Each structure stands twice: as structure tokens, then as C-alpha cells.
């Protein structure tokens, strides 16, 4: 039995292909799952008319869900995190005293590692508390 594919089938063909398949495969799987239609003269005529009316594919569209990346605050200032500046380091800590993730602070990988080291040094020198009380 001949069918026209209405969806891409892995290993079988792509949408619009005309395939010769067994009658059971067509009636028990392809047609009920809306993956193919019977290749009758009317469906073939409609298929050729649809192919004539199709527009060429549009150029690649940028992913609508992607967000532009913010520049690293340290890279843009040509600076590095300094353990002697606790006010700057506090901006990168949560209210519980933990380091905020890169996706929140927009700090690059290299400066995130430097920031973790600077915070550890500032805690060792008692410039930052080890565990922050609530309402810090």
C-alpha cells in the first residue's frame, strides 16, 4: 500500500515522501498516529499543490529564549577581586554568607575562582564573618 508521510519517520523517510508499506503497518500504525495518509489520487494532487505553494525556508532565527550575556564586572574594569575590600566582596555573598553563582553575578570563571579565594582570605583575616547571622 502506498502512503504519503505527514511527519518525519526515522529510517523511513521525511514529510512528503511517498512510501510503499504493508497494509497492516499503514492501517495499524501510520494512519491512526497521523504520521501518513493513503496515497489516493486526491491526496497526491493535494500534496503536489502543497509543494508548489511552499515558501523557501527562512534564514536561521536566533533562539528567542536566549538571553544576552552580561560582561564580567572584573574584566570590564581590568581588576581582580581583592580580599582587603570587604564591601565589594559582600556583593557576591548571599544573606547566609555563601558565594552567589556565576549565572547570577555574571562573573567569568577565572574571576569566580579568584573571588572564592579572596573571600576565603578575607574570612581568615576576619574581614568577613564565617557564618552570617540573619539580617546581615
C-alpha positions in Angstrom: 0.0 0.0 0.0 1.3 3.5 -0.8 1.2 6.2 1.8 2.3 9.9 1.9 4.2 10.7 5.0 2.9 13.7 7.1 5.7 13.5 9.6 9.4 12.6 9.5 9.9 8.9 10.3 13.3 7.8 11.4 14.7 5.3 8.9 11.7 5.5 6.6 11.6 9.0 5.1 10.7 12.6 5.6 7.4 14.5 5.4 6.0 14.4 1.9 7.7 11.2 0.8 5.6 8.5 -0.9 6.3 5.1 0.6 5.2 1.5 -0.2 4.4 -0.2 3.1 2.5 -3.2 4.2 -1.2 -2.7 4.7 -1.1 -3.7 8.4 1.7 -1.2 9.1 -0.3 1.6 7.3 -3.7 0.9 8.9 -2.5 -0.1 12.4 0.2 2.5 13.0 0.9 5.2 10.4 -2.6 6.4 9.6 -4.0 6.2 13.2 -1.0 8.0 14.6 -1.4 10.7 11.9 2.1 10.0 10.5 0.8 9.2 7.0 -2.2 9.4 4.7 -3.2 7.0 2.0 -1.8 7.9 -1.4 -5.0 8.3 -3.3 -5.3 10.4 -6.4 -6.9 13.3 -4.4 -4.2 13.2 -1.7 -1.5 13.1 -4.3 -3.0 16.1 -6.1 -3.2 18.0 -2.8 0.4 17.0 -2.0 1.7 18.4 -5.2 -0.3 21.6 -4.8 1.0 22.0 -1.3 4.6 21.5 -2.5 4.1 24.2 -5.2 2.7 26.7 -2.5 5.5 26.1 0.0 7.8 29.0 0.6 11.5 28.6 0.8 12.9 28.1 4.3 13.5 31.3 6.2 17.1 32.1 7.4 18.1 30.7 10.7 16.3 32.6 13.5 18.1 33.2 16.7 16.7 31.3 19.7 14.0 33.5 21.3 14.7 32.2 24.8 18.4 33.0 24.8 19.5 36.0 26.9 22.4 38.2 26.1 25.3 37.6 28.4 26.4 40.4 30.7 30.1 41.3 30.8 32.2 40.3 33.8 32.4 43.3 36.2 36.1 42.5 36.9 37.0 42.0 33.2 35.3 45.3 32.2 37.3 47.2 34.9 40.6 45.3 34.4 40.6 44.4 38.1 40.7 41.4 40.3 38.8 40.6 43.5 40.8 41.9 46.4 40.5 40.3 49.9 41.1 43.8 51.5 37.9 45.2 50.1 35.1 43.5 52.1 32.4 45.9 50.8 32.9 44.6 47.2 33.1 41.0 48.4 29.8 41.3 50.2 28.0 42.0 46.9 28.9 38.5 45.8 27.7 36.8 49.0 24.1 35.7 49.9 22.4 36.7 53.1 23.6 33.5 54.6 27.3 34.1 53.7 27.6 31.8 50.7 29.1 32.7 47.4 26.4 33.6 44.7 26.6 31.6 41.5 28.1 32.9 38.3 24.8 32.9 36.5 23.5 35.5 39.0 26.6 37.7 39.3 27.8 37.4 35.7 31.4 36.9 36.8 33.6 34.9 34.4 35.1 31.6 35.5 38.6 32.9 36.2 37.3 35.7 38.4 34.8 33.5 40.1 37.7 31.3 41.3 39.7 34.5 42.3 36.6 35.7 44.1 36.3 32.5 46.1 39.9 32.7 47.1 39.6 36.4 48.1 36.5 35.6 50.2 38.3 32.8 51.9 41.3 35.1 52.7 39.0 37.8 54.0 37.3 35.3 56.3 40.7 34.1 57.5 41.7 37.7 58.3 38.3 38.3 60.0 37.3 41.0 57.5 34.2 38.9 56.6 32.3 36.6 59.1 32.5 32.9 58.6 28.7 32.4 59.1 26.4 35.3 58.7 23.6 35.9 61.1 20.2 36.6 59.7 19.6 40.2 58.7 23.3 40.8 57.9 
